[in-house]
Amino acid sequence: MSDYVLELKGITKIFPGVKALNNVQFQLKKGEVHALMGENGAGKSTFIKVITGVHKAEEGEMFLNGQKVDFKGPRDAQAAGIAAVYQHPTSYPDLSAAENIFMGHEIIKNGMIQWKKMNEEATALLSQLNADFKSTDEMGALSVAQQQMVEIAKALSTNARIIILDEPTAALTKNESEELYRIVDKLKEEGVSIIFISHRFEDMYRLATRVTVFRDSQYIGSYDVDKITNADLIKAMVGREIKDLFPKPEVKIGGEMLKAEGFSRLGYFKNVSFAVHAGEIVGLTGLVGAGRTEVVESICGITKPDEGKLYLEGRPVQIKKPADAMKQGIILLPEDRQKEGLIMSWGLGRNVTLPTMGKYAKSGFNDEKKEREISKQLLEEVDTKAVTIFDPASSLSGGNQQKVVVAKALGQEMKVVIMDEPTKGVDVGAKAEIYQIMGDLASQGYAIILISSEMPEILGMSDRIIVMCNGRVTGELNREEATQEGILELAMEKSK
């Protein structure tokens, strides 16, 4: 018997002009959680698709329980007990959870789908995962965390013994991540082997015993989690040392730039007050439902607050729509950059200049030469890695997409920059670059509001931290006194 339930040796995958995987290897033991880490573009996604039969490698061998296998397609992988749960669930929103679970392998008897049996088995699978919803609930009505639970139930319904989880915590809150950890622990106890792909070190430390690193489509090494330091792991992932993951500059804090006073919106938040000064980074954090994003959306005119006053540089301002906020110099970098921050099919240059298009109008015609020059300059300023400014936004990694959103903000007259989860789904190298940009903006005197669910990010980059719970501010901590425990205590404090 082999020591490994899954082993890959010398896997090479070539697309036209690109070696997506170059002689990589991997081993997975029974009941093991094995983390797979690397920057965006390292080859992790292609590797998953080789394991699941979506892609066929040009070179290399794959073994299941010591036996060589050669999958002709995804159905072969599924029949062999391999399933993947992707970061963005590939679900049918108008169908029920049960229908999604059994999609493609429905229970059929005498040519008829056995709906009752499918609902019963789906209920049993969801119960096994401690789901708080019914198998008959519509998929589109479920949260991202609940949809992922359905995807895991779908994998279990195919009797999968190897489950690949691709960035499963990227869109989850801390509480939802803890629930996922519990599910993974339970699967491990039942002998299921798990490949856990993540950019987050806390996922790896919490779940995995070993970690394999890919970089630039190549295998770098496999390490025991308890024997590799953060610094060495980062160096393996990015090929260089990142001496300071949170490059927070020492900036002289200036005068009050923005002040929100008594902001309330029925059902979302109540009596929220805080201020941010020139050169200051204020962290705004809290657990799911805290109301952080909802507050800044009201500040920026996306939604209308029921009560509250807003002051910019000491003078009252009225923000009725997002265009008003932009004219006043209040710029929001939204959490969902793909849906709200960029037009994915457009080129990078046109995305950057979209909010300031009027600047390039000349006698009723667009001065495209000037527009191109400005967008190229702004994209270079944030070190966007792309071939040309005409590349579509969809062709970039998550970190580079976020840089395009920042470049778009830099093209406007800014005073206050609100960054909502700026490093969500971004690899460690790109994170450090985004933090550097954030620090540079603070050094130039911009006031920055950082919304984040990542505790190290909040602690590492904030001058002050505002904590919210259930739509209310429950506390404020300065940089020196803030601790993870102190923030969590305030984030879980019940509203009075």
C-alpha positions in Angstrom: 0.0 0.0 0.0 1.2 3.5 -0.8 1.7 6.1 2.0 -0.3 8.5 -0.1 -3.9 8.5 -1.3 -2.9 11.0 -4.1 0.5 11.5 -5.6 1.6 13.5 -8.6 5.1 13.4 -10.1 6.7 15.6 -12.8 3.4 17.2 -13.9 3.9 19.7 -16.8 1.0 21.5 -18.5 1.5 23.6 -21.6 -0.9 26.1 -23.1 0.0 28.0 -26.4 3.2 29.9 -25.5 2.9 29.3 -21.7 4.1 26.6 -19.4 1.3 26.7 -16.8 2.9 23.9 -14.7 6.6 22.9 -15.0 7.6 19.6 -13.4 5.5 19.9 -10.2 4.9 17.3 -7.6 2.5 16.8 -4.7 1.6 14.1 -2.1 -1.5 13.8 0.0 -2.0 11.4 2.9 -5.3 9.9 4.1 -7.2 12.2 6.5 -4.7 15.0 5.9 -5.3 18.7 5.4 -2.5 19.8 3.0 -2.3 23.5 2.2 -1.3 24.6 -1.3 0.0 28.2 -1.4 1.5 30.6 -3.9 1.0 33.9 -5.5 -1.7 34.5 -8.1 -0.4 32.9 -11.4 1.7 30.4 -9.6 -0.2 27.5 -11.2 -2.5 26.4 -8.4 -5.7 26.6 -10.5 -4.2 24.7 -13.4 -3.0 22.1 -11.0 -6.5 21.6 -9.5 -7.8 21.1 -13.1 -5.2 18.5 -13.8 -6.2 16.6 -10.6 -10.0 16.8 -11.4 -9.6 15.8 -15.1 -10.4 19.2 -16.6 -6.9 19.5 -18.1 -4.6 16.7 -19.3 -1.0 17.1 -18.5 1.6 16.8 -21.3 4.1 15.2 -18.9 4.0 13.5 -15.6 2.1 10.8 -13.7 -0.7 10.7 -11.1 -1.4 7.9 -8.6 -4.4 7.1 -6.4 -3.7 4.8 -3.5 -0.5 3.7 -5.3 -2.3 2.9 -8.6 -1.5 5.0 -11.7 -4.5 6.8 -13.1 -5.2 8.6 -16.4 -8.4 10.7 -16.3 -10.1 11.4 -19.6 -12.4 14.0 -18.1 -14.0 15.3 -14.9 -16.4 12.3 -14.7 -13.4 10.0 -14.3 -12.1 12.1 -11.4 -15.5 12.2 -9.8 -15.9 8.4 -10.1 -12.5 8.0 -8.5 -13.7 10.0 -5.4 -12.2 13.4 -6.2 -14.2 16.6 -5.9 -13.4 20.4 -6.0 -15.2 23.2 -4.2 -14.3 26.5 -5.9 -14.0 30.0 -4.5 -17.0 31.1 -6.5 -19.6 28.4 -6.2 -20.8 27.1 -9.6 -24.4 26.9 -8.5 -27.9 27.3 -10.1 -29.4 30.1 -8.1 -33.0 29.4 -9.0 -32.9 25.7 -8.0 -33.1 24.3 -4.5 -30.1 23.3 -2.4 -31.0 19.6 -3.0 -31.2 20.1 -6.8 -27.8 21.7 -6.7 -26.3 18.9 -4.6 -27.5 16.2 -7.0 -27.0 18.1 -10.2 -25.4 15.7 -12.8 -26.0 12.6 -10.7 -29.7 12.7 -9.9 -31.3 9.7 -8.2 -33.4 8.1 -10.9 -35.6 5.1 -10.8 -37.6 3.7 -13.7 -36.8 6.8 -15.7 -38.2 9.2 -13.0 -36.2 11.5 -10.8 -36.8 10.5 -7.1 -37.4 14.0 -5.7 -38.4 12.8 -2.2 -35.3 10.5 -1.9 -33.0 13.3 -3.1 -34.5 15.8 -0.6 -34.1 13.2 2.2 -30.5 12.5 1.3 -29.7 16.2 0.8 -31.2 16.9 4.3 -29.0 14.1 5.8 -25.8 15.5 4.1 -26.6 19.1 5.3 -27.4 17.9 8.8 -24.0 16.2 8.8 -22.5 19.6 8.2 -24.7 21.3 10.8 -26.4 23.5 8.2 -28.9 26.0 9.4 -31.1 26.0 6.3 -33.3 23.4 4.5 -32.5 21.3 1.4 -35.6 22.8 -0.2 -34.3 26.4 0.2 -33.5 28.3 -3.1 -29.8 28.5 -3.7 -29.9 32.2 -4.6 -31.3 33.0 -1.2 -28.4 31.5 0.7 -25.3 33.3 1.9 -21.9 32.6 0.3 -21.0 30.5 3.4 -24.2 28.5 3.0 -23.6 28.0 -0.7 -20.2 26.7 0.0 -21.8 24.2 2.5 -24.0 23.0 -0.4 -21.0 22.6 -2.6 -19.3 20.5 0.1 -22.5 18.4 0.5 -22.4 17.9 -3.3 -18.9 16.6 -3.0 -19.9 14.2 -0.2 -23.0 13.0 -2.3 -20.5 11.7 -4.8 -18.7 9.7 -2.1 -15.6 11.9 -2.5 -12.6 10.9 -0.4 -10.4 13.7 -1.7 -11.9 17.2 -1.6 -10.1 20.3 -3.0 -11.2 23.6 -1.3 -10.1 26.6 -3.5 -9.9 29.8 -1.5 -13.0 28.9 0.5 -12.5 31.6 3.2 -11.8 34.5 0.7 -15.4 35.8 0.9 -16.2 34.7 4.4 -16.3 36.6 7.7 -14.3 35.4 10.7 -17.4 33.6 12.2 -18.2 31.9 8.9 -14.5 30.9 8.5 -14.6 29.3 12.0 -17.7 27.3 10.9 -15.8 26.1 7.8 -12.9 25.1 10.0 -15.2 23.0 12.0 -16.5 21.3 8.9 -13.0 20.6 7.7 -12.0 19.1 11.1 -15.0 16.8 11.0 -14.2 15.6 7.4 -10.6 15.0 8.4 -11.8 12.9 11.4 -13.9 10.8 8.9 -10.8 10.1 6.8 -11.4 12.5 4.0 -8.2 14.0 2.6 -8.3 17.7 1.8 -6.2 20.0 -0.4 -6.8 23.5 1.0 -5.8 26.4 -1.2 -5.6 29.8 0.5 -3.7 33.1 0.6 -4.4 33.4 4.3 -1.8 32.2 6.8 -4.4 31.8 9.5 -6.2 29.1 7.4 -3.0 27.2 7.0 -2.0 27.3 10.7 -5.5 26.4 11.9 -6.0 23.4 9.6 -3.0 22.0 7.8 -0.1 19.8 8.9 1.8 20.3 5.7 2.1 23.1 3.1 3.3 22.9 -0.5 4.4 26.0 -2.3 4.3 26.8 -6.0 6.0 29.8 -7.6 6.0 30.8 -11.3 4.5 27.4 -12.3 7.1 25.4 -10.5 7.2 23.3 -7.3 9.3 25.1 -4.6 8.9 22.7 -1.7 6.7 20.9 0.9 7.1 21.8 4.5 5.7 20.8 7.9 3.5 23.7 9.0 4.9 23.7 12.6 8.5 23.8 11.3 8.5 26.7 8.8 8.5 30.4 9.8 6.3 33.0 8.3 9.4 34.8 6.8 10.6 31.6 5.1 7.2 30.7 3.8 6.8 34.2 2.3 10.2 34.0 0.7 9.3 30.6 -0.8 6.1 32.1 -2.2 7.4 35.3 -3.7 11.1 34.5 -4.3 12.3 37.3 -2.1 12.2 38.5 1.5 9.4 40.9 2.5 11.1 42.5 5.5 7.9 44.3 6.5 4.6 43.0 5.5 2.9 46.0 6.9 5.0 49.0 5.8 3.2 51.6 8.0 5.1 54.9 7.7 5.4 57.4 10.5 3.2 60.3 9.4 2.5 63.5 11.2 -1.3 63.5 11.6 -2.9 66.7 10.3 -6.2 68.4 10.9 -9.6 66.7 10.8 -10.5 65.8 7.3 -13.8 64.0 7.6 -16.3 63.7 10.5 -19.5 61.6 10.6 -21.8 62.6 13.4 -24.9 60.6 14.5 -25.3 58.6 11.3 -28.3 56.2 11.5 -30.1 54.1 8.9 -33.0 52.0 10.2 -32.2 48.3 10.2 -28.5 48.8 9.4 -26.7 51.1 11.9 -27.5 53.6 14.6 -25.8 56.8 16.0 -22.4 56.1 14.3 -19.9 58.9 14.9 -16.2 59.0 14.0 -13.5 61.2 12.4 -10.4 60.7 10.3 -7.6 63.2 9.9 -5.2 64.1 7.1 -2.4 61.5 7.0 -4.2 59.1 9.3 -5.3 55.5 8.6 -8.4 54.7 10.6 -9.4 51.0 10.7 -13.1 50.2 10.7 -13.7 46.6 11.8 -16.3 44.2 13.3 -17.9 40.9 12.7 -20.6 39.9 10.1 -23.6 42.3 10.2 -21.6 45.0 12.1 -22.7 47.6 9.5 -19.2 48.8 8.4 -19.8 48.9 4.6 -23.3 50.2 5.1 -22.0 53.2 7.0 -19.5 54.2 4.3 -22.0 53.6 1.6 -24.3 56.2 3.3 -21.3 58.6 3.6 -20.7 58.3 -0.1 -24.3 58.8 -1.2 -24.9 55.2 -2.4 -27.6 54.9 0.2 -29.5 57.6 2.1 -29.1 57.8 5.9 -32.2 58.6 8.1 -30.1 60.8 10.3 -26.6 62.2 10.6 -24.3 65.1 9.7 -21.2 65.0 7.6 -18.3 67.5 7.8 -15.4 67.8 5.4 -12.5 69.9 6.7 -14.8 71.4 9.3 -17.6 72.5 7.0 -20.9 70.7 6.6 -21.5 68.9 3.3 -24.5 67.3 1.7 -23.9 64.1 -0.1 -27.0 62.9 -2.0 -25.4 60.7 -4.6 -22.0 59.1 -5.3 -21.1 61.9 -7.8 -21.4 64.4 -5.0 -19.0 62.5 -2.9 -16.4 62.3 -5.7 -16.8 66.0 -6.3 -16.0 66.6 -2.7 -12.9 64.4 -2.9 -14.4 61.4 -1.0 -13.4 58.2 -3.0 -14.7 54.7 -2.2 -12.7 51.6 -3.4 -15.5 49.0 -3.1 -15.2 45.5 -1.7 -16.3 43.8 -4.8 -13.8 45.2 -7.3 -15.0 43.0 -10.2 -18.7 44.0 -10.0 -18.5 47.5 -8.6 -14.9 48.8 -9.2 -14.2 47.8 -12.7 -15.7 47.0 -16.1 -14.0 43.7 -16.6 -14.3 43.6 -20.4 -12.8 47.1 -20.8 -9.1 47.9 -21.2 -7.2 49.1 -18.1 -6.7 52.6 -19.5 -10.4 53.2 -20.1 -11.2 51.8 -16.6 -8.8 54.3 -15.0 -10.1 57.3 -16.8 -13.8 56.5 -16.7 -14.7 58.8 -13.7 -12.8 61.7 -15.2 -13.7 61.3 -18.9 -14.8 64.9 -19.1 -11.2 66.1 -18.6 -10.2 64.7 -22.0 -13.0 66.2 -24.0 -11.8 68.6 -26.7 -14.3 70.5 -28.8 -16.8 67.7 -28.2 -14.3 64.9 -29.0 -12.3 62.8 -26.7 -8.6 63.5 -26.7 -7.6 59.8 -26.7 -3.8 60.5 -26.8 -4.0 62.5 -23.6 -6.3 60.0 -22.0 -3.8 57.2 -22.8 -0.9 59.1 -21.5 -2.6 59.9 -18.1 -3.9 56.3 -17.6 -0.4 54.8 -18.4 1.2 57.2 -15.9 -1.4 56.3 -13.2 -1.0 52.6 -13.8 2.8 52.8 -13.6 2.5 54.8 -10.4 0.9 51.8 -8.6 3.2 49.3 -10.5 0.4 47.5 -12.3 1.7 44.3 -14.0 0.2 44.2 -17.5 1.4 44.1 -21.1 -0.5 47.2 -22.3 -3.2 49.6 -21.1 -5.5 47.9 -23.6 -5.4 44.6 -21.7 -8.9 43.8 -20.4 -9.3 44.0 -16.6 -10.5 40.4 -16.6 -7.0 39.3 -17.7 -5.3 40.5 -14.5 -4.7 38.8 -11.1 -6.8 40.0 -8.2 -3.9 42.1 -6.8 -3.4 43.9 -10.1 -7.1 44.5 -10.5 -7.0 46.2 -7.1 -4.1 48.3 -8.3 -6.2 49.5 -11.3 -9.0 50.5 -8.9 -6.4 52.5 -6.9 -5.1 54.1 -10.1 -8.6 55.1 -11.0 -8.9 56.8 -7.6 -5.6 58.6 -8.1 -6.9 60.2 -11.3 -9.5 62.1 -9.2 -9.2 65.0 -6.8 -8.9 63.1 -3.5 -9.1 64.1 0.1 -10.6 61.0 1.8 -9.9 57.5 0.5 -12.2 54.7 1.8 -10.8 51.2 1.1 -13.3 48.4 1.7 -11.5 45.0 2.1 -8.7 46.1 -0.3 -6.7 42.8 -0.1 -9.5 40.4 -0.3 -8.5 37.4 -2.4 -5.0 38.9 -3.0 -1.7 37.0 -2.6 0.9 37.9 0.0 3.3 39.7 -2.5 0.4 41.9 -3.8 -0.8 42.6 -0.3 2.5 44.1 0.7 2.4 46.3 -2.4 -1.1 47.5 -1.7 -0.1 48.3 1.9 2.8 50.3 0.5 0.4 52.3 -1.7 -1.8 52.9 1.3 1.2 54.1 3.3 2.3 56.4 0.5 -1.2 57.9 0.3 -1.2 58.6 4.0 2.3 60.2 3.6 0.8 62.5 1.0 -1.8 63.8 3.5 -4.8 61.8 2.4 -7.2 60.6 5.1 -7.8 56.9 4.8 -10.6 54.7 6.1 -9.6 51.0 6.0 -12.5 48.5 6.3 -11.1 45.0 6.9 -12.0 41.6 8.4 -8.4 40.6 8.6 -7.1 41.3 12.1 -3.4 41.4 11.2 -4.2 44.0 8.5 -6.2 46.2 10.9 -3.5 46.0 13.6 -0.6 46.4 11.2 -1.9 49.4 9.2 -4.2 51.5 11.4 -3.4 54.6 13.5 -6.8 54.2 15.3 -9.3 51.4 15.2 -13.1 51.9 15.3 -14.9 48.7 16.3 -18.6 48.1 15.4 -21.1 45.5 16.5 -24.7 45.2 15.4 -24.7 48.6 13.7 -23.2 50.5 16.6 -19.7 51.7 17.5 -18.7 49.7 20.5 -15.2 51.1 21.0 -12.2 53.0 19.7 -8.5 51.9 20.2 -5.3 53.6 19.3 -2.4 51.8 17.7 -0.4 51.3 20.9 -3.2 49.7 23.0 -4.9 47.7 20.3 -4.7 43.9 20.5 -6.6 41.1 18.7 -8.3 40.1 21.9 -9.3 43.6 22.7 -10.8 44.1 19.2 -12.7 40.8 19.4 -14.1 41.7 22.8 -15.5 44.9 21.4 -16.7 43.3 18.2 -18.8 40.8 20.2 -20.1 43.3 22.7 -23.9 43.5 22.7 -25.4 46.8 21.8 -26.8 48.7 24.7 
